[in-house]
Amino acid sequence: MGSCRISLGVKGVKSTRPGECCVIIDVLRASSTIVTALAHGVQEVLTVTNIRDALRLRKENFILAGERKGVTLPGFDLGNSPVDVVRATRKHTLHKMVLTTSNLTRALACCTSALICSSLNITAVSRYITDKRANIVAVGGANGVVEDLGVALALVMVVKGMKLEKGIVQKMIAQSPAAAHLGSIGFGGDVKFITAVDKYDVVPLYRRGKITMQDVKYY
C-alpha cells in the first residue's frame, strides 16, 4: 500500500516530491466542473490562468467556462459550474472546453501533472492512488479550505480502507463558508449538486495545461 499526505494551496502543489502523485482538490467548484465535464462527454479541458488566453480559444471551437470571485465571466459560455455543464451537454455535444478560475487553474499552472479529485469521484481516485505515494492538495480560496480539506480527508480514509461516511463529507461541503458565499450569489444549485458523493466513476488527469480522462485499467 502506498502513502498519502495532505498539503494546502499553491505551496502544497509546489511541495510535491519526486515519485509522488499530486492530487488536487477544489471541490467548490472547479474540480467538480472538470469531473462533470469529462463524465458528460467532454474529451479535453484546457486550463488557463489568463482570461484573454481563454477568449482566444473560442475560434478553435472551445467552449469557454470560467469565473472570478465565483461570478461567471462576461462573454463566456458557462460559469465554473457543474450544473451549467450538465445543462449544456443536454443541448449540444461538447468536445473541448477551456476553463479559467480564481484558484484551481492557478494551482495547476504550478505543476506538470496531477489528478483532479472532487466529492463526485472520491472512490475512483482512491483506486488509482492506493499503491502510490500521493500528495493530496486541498486548494482552498478566499472563503477558506474546509470543504477541500474534508474531501482530502475522505480520500485518505478510502485509500486506507475505512468506510466513507458520505453524510459527513456532504455537511463539510454544504456548511462551509465557500458554500454560503456561492449560495449568496445564486449558485446554491451547484453546492447541492456537488454534495452527491461518488456520483461519477472518472479520474481526470492534468498534464501541461490539458485535462483528459485517465486510463482506468486498474478497475
Kinemage of the C-alpha trace (Angstrom):
@kinemage 1
@onewidth
@group {chain A} dominant
@subgroup {mainchain}
@vectorlist {calphas} color= white
{ca met a 1} P 0.000 0.000 0.000
{ca gly a 2} L 1.185 3.498 -0.793
{ca ser a 3} L 1.250 6.523 1.495
{ca cys a 4} L -0.704 9.773 1.477
{ca arg a 5} L -0.080 13.203 2.881
{ca ile a 6} L -2.239 16.320 2.772
{ca ser a 7} L -0.961 19.778 1.891
{ca leu a 8} L -2.595 23.129 1.267
{ca gly a 9} L -2.801 25.655 -1.555
{ca val a 10} L -0.254 26.560 -4.194
{ca lys a 11} L 2.579 25.928 -1.735
{ca gly a 12} L 1.220 22.440 -1.295
{ca val a 13} L 1.276 21.820 -5.044
{ca lys a 14} L 4.860 23.051 -5.237
{ca ser a 15} L 5.837 20.736 -2.374
{ca thr a 16} L 5.129 17.604 -4.454
{ca arg a 17} L 8.188 15.373 -4.195
{ca pro a 18} L 9.771 13.222 -6.896
{ca gly a 19} L 7.848 9.969 -7.153
{ca glu a 20} L 4.685 11.405 -5.622
{ca cys a 21} L 1.356 11.568 -7.424
{ca cys a 22} L -0.194 15.000 -6.983
{ca val a 23} L -3.960 15.004 -6.361
{ca ile a 24} L -5.603 18.438 -6.468
{ca ile a 25} L -8.953 19.251 -4.850
{ca asp a 26} L -11.009 22.416 -5.391
{ca val a 27} L -14.437 20.966 -4.763
{ca leu a 28} L -16.387 24.265 -4.874
{ca arg a 29} L -16.273 24.282 -7.803
{ca ala a 30} L -13.501 23.785 -10.329
{ca ser a 31} L -12.673 20.134 -9.578
{ca ser a 32} L -16.365 19.309 -9.718
{ca thr a 33} L -16.834 21.175 -13.006
{ca ile a 34} L -13.960 19.219 -14.567
{ca val a 35} L -15.154 15.838 -13.306
{ca thr a 36} L -18.681 16.548 -14.535
{ca ala a 37} L -17.453 17.720 -17.935
{ca leu a 38} L -15.483 14.528 -18.576
{ca ala a 39} L -18.307 12.362 -17.261
{ca his a 40} L -20.656 14.025 -19.765
{ca gly a 41} L -18.534 13.531 -22.846
{ca val a 42} L -16.081 16.448 -22.925
{ca gln a 43} L -12.853 14.942 -24.254
{ca glu a 44} L -10.398 17.592 -23.117
{ca val a 45} L -10.346 20.594 -20.826
{ca leu a 46} L -7.640 23.204 -21.232
{ca thr a 47} L -6.850 25.246 -18.142
{ca val a 48} L -5.520 28.785 -18.402
{ca thr a 49} L -4.878 31.485 -15.824
{ca asn a 50} L -5.492 34.415 -18.162
{ca ile a 51} L -8.958 35.431 -19.373
{ca arg a 52} L -7.578 36.688 -22.706
{ca asp a 53} L -5.992 33.300 -23.383
{ca ala a 54} L -9.372 31.660 -22.839
{ca leu a 55} L -11.149 34.070 -25.178
{ca arg a 56} L -8.620 33.406 -27.943
{ca leu a 57} L -9.520 29.718 -27.910
{ca arg a 58} L -13.116 30.365 -28.948
{ca lys a 59} L -12.025 30.436 -32.607
{ca glu a 60} L -10.711 26.875 -32.132
{ca asn a 61} L -14.205 25.676 -31.183
{ca phe a 62} L -13.592 25.545 -27.448
{ca ile a 63} L -16.490 26.127 -25.062
{ca leu a 64} L -15.478 28.844 -22.603
{ca ala a 65} L -16.086 28.268 -18.889
{ca gly a 66} L -14.830 30.354 -16.022
{ca glu a 67} L -15.298 32.704 -13.098
{ca arg a 68} L -13.696 35.308 -10.913
{ca lys a 69} L -14.876 35.562 -7.290
{ca gly a 70} L -17.465 32.926 -8.189
{ca val a 71} L -19.177 35.042 -10.843
{ca thr a 72} L -19.419 33.874 -14.462
{ca leu a 73} L -17.098 35.859 -16.714
{ca pro a 74} L -18.582 38.221 -19.332
{ca gly a 75} L -18.559 36.684 -22.812
{ca phe a 76} L -18.128 33.137 -21.526
{ca asp a 77} L -20.471 30.296 -22.426
{ca leu a 78} L -20.547 28.748 -18.967
{ca gly a 79} L -19.627 29.562 -15.427
{ca asn a 80} L -17.326 27.407 -13.341
{ca ser a 81} L -20.383 25.280 -12.731
{ca pro a 82} L -21.174 21.562 -12.984
{ca val a 83} L -24.854 22.446 -13.296
{ca asp a 84} L -24.051 24.675 -16.299
{ca val a 85} L -22.060 21.813 -17.836
{ca val a 86} L -24.906 19.306 -17.469
{ca arg a 87} L -27.410 21.741 -18.983
{ca ala a 88} L -25.108 22.485 -21.911
{ca thr a 89} L -24.419 18.816 -22.664
{ca arg a 90} L -28.155 18.120 -22.766
{ca lys a 91} L -28.438 20.584 -25.643
{ca his a 92} L -25.180 20.039 -27.516
{ca thr a 93} L -22.305 17.576 -27.767
{ca leu a 94} L -19.309 19.267 -26.194
{ca his a 95} L -15.835 18.019 -27.075
{ca lys a 96} L -13.446 20.771 -25.994
{ca met a 97} L -13.648 23.198 -23.095
{ca val a 98} L -11.313 25.830 -21.700
{ca leu a 99} L -11.528 26.694 -18.024
{ca thr a 100} L -10.144 29.626 -16.046
{ca thr a 101} L -10.892 30.087 -12.344
{ca ser a 102} L -9.850 32.071 -9.315
{ca asn a 103} L -7.963 29.238 -7.627
{ca leu a 104} L -7.595 25.852 -9.308
{ca thr a 105} L -6.153 26.909 -12.645
{ca arg a 106} L -3.508 28.967 -10.828
{ca ala a 107} L -2.578 25.914 -8.734
{ca leu a 108} L -2.423 23.636 -11.779
{ca ala a 109} L -0.062 26.041 -13.514
{ca cys a 110} L 2.500 25.188 -10.810
{ca cys a 111} L 2.772 21.506 -11.701
{ca thr a 112} L 3.337 19.338 -14.764
{ca ser a 113} L 0.819 16.613 -13.898
{ca ala a 114} L -1.922 15.944 -11.356
{ca leu a 115} L -5.134 14.040 -10.765
{ca ile a 116} L -8.290 16.075 -10.196
{ca cys a 117} L -10.458 14.996 -7.267
{ca ser a 118} L -13.892 16.173 -6.155
{ca ser a 119} L -16.562 14.836 -3.848
{ca leu a 120} L -18.058 13.470 -7.066
{ca asn a 121} L -15.234 10.971 -7.733
{ca ile a 122} L -13.523 10.156 -4.413
{ca thr a 123} L -13.642 6.376 -4.805
{ca ala a 124} L -12.467 6.448 -8.424
{ca val a 125} L -9.391 8.494 -7.482
{ca ser a 126} L -8.742 6.339 -4.412
{ca arg a 127} L -8.406 3.240 -6.593
{ca tyr a 128} L -5.760 4.929 -8.686
{ca ile a 129} L -3.547 6.061 -5.789
{ca thr a 130} L -3.935 3.050 -3.467
{ca asp a 131} L -0.471 1.708 -4.300
{ca lys a 132} L 1.184 5.070 -4.853
{ca arg a 133} L 2.739 7.842 -2.810
{ca ala a 134} L 0.370 10.783 -3.065
{ca asn a 135} L 0.420 14.463 -2.193
{ca ile a 136} L -3.254 15.386 -1.757
{ca val a 137} L -3.630 19.149 -2.109
{ca ala a 138} L -6.623 20.991 -0.662
{ca val a 139} L -6.517 24.174 -2.734
{ca gly a 140} L -8.888 26.431 -0.775
{ca gly a 141} L -9.528 30.059 -1.620
{ca ala a 142} L -10.829 33.376 -0.346
{ca asn a 143} L -13.569 31.606 1.624
{ca gly a 144} L -11.367 29.051 3.329
{ca val a 145} L -10.403 25.446 2.806
{ca val a 146} L -12.909 23.467 4.922
{ca glu a 147} L -14.677 21.751 2.030
{ca asp a 148} L -11.468 20.835 0.213
{ca leu a 149} L -9.889 19.513 3.396
{ca gly a 150} L -12.999 17.434 4.057
{ca val a 151} L -12.731 15.758 0.660
{ca ala a 152} L -8.976 15.264 1.142
{ca leu a 153} L -9.547 13.521 4.473
{ca ala a 154} L -12.305 11.392 2.937
{ca leu a 155} L -9.959 10.350 0.131
{ca val a 156} L -7.309 9.279 2.640
{ca met a 157} L -9.915 7.280 4.572
{ca val a 158} L -10.978 5.375 1.462
{ca val a 159} L -7.365 4.686 0.473
{ca lys a 160} L -6.760 3.283 3.974
{ca gly a 161} L -9.771 1.002 3.617
{ca met a 162} L -12.001 2.873 6.047
{ca lys a 163} L -15.735 3.347 5.469
{ca leu a 164} L -16.617 6.570 3.683
{ca glu a 165} L -19.251 8.432 5.694
{ca lys a 166} L -20.872 10.344 2.861
{ca gly a 167} L -23.058 12.375 5.201
{ca ile a 168} L -20.021 13.907 6.911
{ca val a 169} L -18.477 14.871 3.571
{ca gln a 170} L -21.778 16.395 2.459
{ca lys a 171} L -22.033 18.507 5.615
{ca met a 172} L -18.441 19.739 5.359
{ca ile a 173} L -19.222 20.948 1.845
{ca ala a 174} L -22.736 22.306 2.384
{ca gln a 175} L -21.923 24.076 5.663
{ca ser a 176} L -18.634 25.610 4.540
{ca pro a 177} L -18.084 29.374 4.144
{ca ala a 178} L -17.459 28.791 0.433
{ca ala a 179} L -20.897 27.170 0.079
{ca ala a 180} L -22.505 30.091 1.897
{ca his a 181} L -20.807 32.527 -0.492
{ca leu a 182} L -21.939 30.592 -3.558
{ca gly a 183} L -25.477 30.486 -2.236
{ca ser a 184} L -25.441 34.231 -1.693
{ca ile a 185} L -24.541 34.889 -5.347
{ca gly a 186} L -27.039 32.454 -6.819
{ca phe a 187} L -25.128 29.188 -7.101
{ca gly a 188} L -26.804 27.124 -4.406
{ca gly a 189} L -27.744 24.606 -7.085
{ca asp a 190} L -24.066 23.866 -7.676
{ca val a 191} L -23.493 23.255 -3.981
{ca lys a 192} L -26.388 20.787 -3.857
{ca phe a 193} L -25.123 19.024 -6.997
{ca ile a 194} L -21.600 18.736 -5.586
{ca thr a 195} L -22.781 17.093 -2.350
{ca ala a 196} L -23.633 13.967 -4.401
{ca val a 197} L -20.629 11.967 -3.208
{ca asp a 198} L -19.230 9.455 -5.735
{ca lys a 199} L -21.683 10.409 -8.457
{ca tyr a 200} L -19.124 9.695 -11.197
{ca asp a 201} L -16.552 6.986 -11.878
{ca val a 202} L -13.989 9.100 -13.705
{ca val a 203} L -10.410 10.168 -12.997
{ca pro a 204} L -9.325 13.402 -14.718
{ca leu a 205} L -5.608 13.668 -15.442
{ca tyr a 206} L -3.906 17.045 -15.890
{ca arg a 207} L -0.751 17.235 -17.984
{ca arg a 208} L 0.847 20.535 -19.004
{ca gly a 209} L -2.321 22.562 -19.381
{ca lys a 210} L -4.662 19.839 -20.650
{ca ile a 211} L -7.032 17.580 -18.717
{ca thr a 212} L -8.235 14.299 -20.194
{ca met a 213} L -9.659 11.053 -18.853
{ca gln a 214} L -7.109 8.904 -17.065
{ca asp a 215} L -6.922 5.365 -18.435
{ca val a 216} L -8.819 3.339 -15.818
{ca lys a 217} L -7.443 -0.144 -16.476
{ca tyr a 218} L -6.871 -0.527 -12.731
{ca tyr a 219} L -10.560 -1.410 -12.155
